[in-house]
Amino acid sequence: MSKTAVPEKTPLSQDITYISMYRAMPEERFPLPAINPSKIPEKFYRQQVDYRTSEPAGSLVVDTSEFFLYLVQENGKAMRYGVGLGRAGFEWSGRASIARKAAWPKWTPPDEMIKREPDLEKWSWRNGGMPPGLENPLGARALYIYQDNKDTLYRLHGTAEYWTIGKAVSSGCVRLMNQDIIDLYQRVPIGSPILVL
């Protein structure tokens, strides 16, 4: 898969593009700091790529072997995002849909996670969850994955720990850089299909 056929960018113009994409976002409810692109391999930067798939345009495809999320577009293209994934024992795969979206969501760790990490009880649904903000593990946006009208408890969400993109570190969710999840959130309507490979 290669980048779309666009005029060749000089390294300087490419750097400016990435700095612009991952700029500070003071206009957000909780102002986001800029991302330092040098801390992430370039292949994980948001970019339009050639992508052959039988999935229809508007579908999301998470390639867990390559740590990429694709938003399928028309004419053999896709918007590709680098992602962080669940560590061993916390993966999920299958077909589902995006049933809900939230900007600056509250986080409520599932009971299974609280059993493993009892300190998280203070953020349980019984205690009202963790309020939104820069410290919230769901970051700036969350897209909620449902299968057969049931919440899978897995999310596409932002993270401030952008250096973890391309690694298996989460408790099963698909995490994107906050600037990337904001971009994806604007492009993906409720009801969009998702395939996690």
Stockholm file with secondary structure:
# STOCKHOLM 1.0

chainA/1-197         MSKTAVPEKTPLSQDITYISMYRAMPEERFPLPAINPSKIPEKFYRQQVDYRTSEPAGSLVVDTSEFFLYLVQENGKAMRYGVGLGRAGFEWSGRASIARKAAWPKWTPPDEMIKREPDLEKWSWRNGGMPPGLENPLGARALYIYQDNKDTLYRLHGTAEYWTIGKAVSSGCVRLMNQDIIDLYQRVPIGSPILVL
#=GR chainA/1-197 SS CCBCSCCCCCHHHHHHHHHHHTCCBTTSSSCBCCCCGGGSCGGGSCEEEECCCSSCTTCEEEETTTTEEEEECSTTEEEEEECBEECTTCCCCEEEEEEEEEESCCBCCCHHHHHHCGGGGGGSGGGTCBCSSTTSTTTTEEEEEEETTEEEEEEEEEESCGGGTTSEEESSCEEEEHHHHHHHHHHCCTTCEEEEC
#=GC SS_cons         CCBCSCCCCCHHHHHHHHHHHTCCBTTSSSCBCCCCGGGSCGGGSCEEEECCCSSCTTCEEEETTTTEEEEECSTTEEEEEECBEECTTCCCCEEEEEEEEEESCCBCCCHHHHHHCGGGGGGSGGGTCBCSSTTSTTTTEEEEEEETTEEEEEEEEEESCGGGTTSEEESSCEEEEHHHHHHHHHHCCTTCEEEEC
//
